[in-house]
Amino acid sequence: MVKCFSLGYVLVLVALAASMVLLPLMLPPLPPPPLVLLFFPVGIMAALMLLAFSPSEVNRSAVAYSA
């Protein structure tokens, strides 16, 4: 059986998981960001959806080369 993770990788993963659980309990809460900064993720998602649903030229060029 092949070992997927060495002992070092497992220790790093355990340390990251422990820090994700313990650090929010120890650190003080942060104030909310400005409203303008909240629109950046929305804009990125809108751009990704626009790119995902926009028609591509791949099918037309593939048909042109195969004929």
N, C-alpha and C positions, 0 to 999 in steps of 0.2 A: 504494500500500500504506500502510495506517494504522500509525503507530508505536504500539505498545502501551505501551512503557516509555520514559521520557525518560532522559537520561544521569544525572540526579540520582537517579532511582529505582534504576537499575542500580548506581550507586556505593553507595547505602545497602544494597542487598541483598548486594553483595559484602562490605561492611564487616561486616554481621551474620553472614554465613557465616564470614568469617575469625575473628571474635570467638568464634563457637561452636566453632571448631576449636582456636584457640590458647589461650583462657582456661582450659579444663580442664587443659591441660598446665602452665600457670604457677601456678595457684592450688593451695594445699594442700588435701588431702582433708578433707571435713567429717565430724564424728562422726555416727552414725546418729541420726535423730530418736527421741523417746520413743515407746513402743509405742502409746500412746493416740492420738497424731497419725496413726498409720498407719491407724486405723480410719475416719477422716473420708472418704477417697476411696472406701472400701468402702461406707460408709453412703450417700454420694451416689449411687453406682452402684446400690445396692439401691433407693433412692427413685426413681431414673429408670426402673428396670425395673418397679417397681410401677406407676408412672404409665403406662408404655408398654403394659402388659398388662392394665390395669384397664379394664372396660367403660365406654364413654362413652354419654352421653345424646343424642348428635348424631343418630344414626339414628332414634331414637324420635320426636324432635321434628320431624325432616324428614318422616317419614311422617305425623305428625299434621297438619302444615300442608298437605301435598299432597292430603289426602283431603277 
